[in-house]
Amino acid sequence: MSKKTAKSGQGSAQKGDPEMEHPKGALAISLIYLITIIILWSWVYLTLLERGITQ
């Protein structure tokens, strides 16, 4: 096995390697989705309280 093939198998997850980059913004998109869901369900709950359906 040459040095080139051995080296490429071990160091593929280094910071400079563009093939193994983590998706940027995935956490932000997940948080925006979660916040949107919380806001919408809160709005529905407050609407039900306002109409008196939960009594």
N, C-alpha and C positions, 0 to 999 in steps of 0.2 A: 504494500500500500504506500503510495507516495505521500509526501508531507502535505500536498495540496488537498487531497481527498480526506485525510485525517483531520486536517484543520477545519475544513468546511463543515464536517459533521458535528464538531464540538462547539464551535463558536457562532452558530447561526442565530442565536437569540441575543446577540450583543446590541448595544444602542445604535450603532451605525448601520446595522443591517436593515434595509427597507422592507425585506420580505416578512419579517416577524414583528412589525410594529403593532402596538395595541391600537384599537380604534379610538380615535380622539373624538370627544364629544358624546360618547355613548352614555356616560354617567349623567351628563347635562340633559340629554334627551329623556333619559329615564326619570330624572327628577322633575322635569317639566311635565311629563305625563302623569306622574304621581300627584303633583300639586294640582293639576287640572282635574283629576278624578276627585280629589278631596274637596276642591271648591265646588264642583258640580253636585256632589252628594250633599254637601252642606247647604247648598241652595235649595235642593229638593226637600231636605229635612225642614228647613225654615219655612218653606212654602206649605208643607203639611201642617206644621205647627200653627201657621197663620190661619189656615182654613179650619182648623179644629178637628182634623180627621184622626189624630192620634189619641184623642180622649176616649 
